[in-house]
């Protein structure tokens, strides 16, 4: 049997994830012609990179955004995918 406190914690976390996904999607909608990477979104929106990556992956699976092209990450020098809203 699942305890009430566990259910409440799950529901709270679920709402936070939904909220972050919507915030990121709305952000990308506001700037459709910019070449944002996950790191850019994390920096601008002040959301931890691990949260941004998870929400972006969810949006990709939903078919709302795609990865196209690459851009150099200013911290690591590694190529990162640029995101585009569909």
C-alpha positions, 0 to 999 in steps of 0.5 A, a space after each residue: 500500500 502506498 502511503 499518503 505522504 508518498 502520493 503527495 510527494 509524487 503529485 507535487 513533483 509531477 506538477 513541477 515537471 509539468 510546469 517546467 516543461 510548459 515554461 520551456 515550451 513557452 520560452 521556445 515559442 516566444 523566440 522561434 528563430 533563435 538557436 537555443 541549446 539545452 545549456 542556453 535554456 538552462 542559463 537564461 531560465 535559471 533551471 538546472 541543466 539536468 531538469 532542462 534536458 529531461 523536459 526537452 527530451 519529453 517535448 521531443 518525444 511529444 513531437 513538439 520540438 526537434 533537434 537540428 544543427 549544432 552549436 559549440 557549448 561555451 563551457 565545454 567546447 563540445 558541440 550541442 544540438 540546437 532546438 527548434 519548435 515545430 
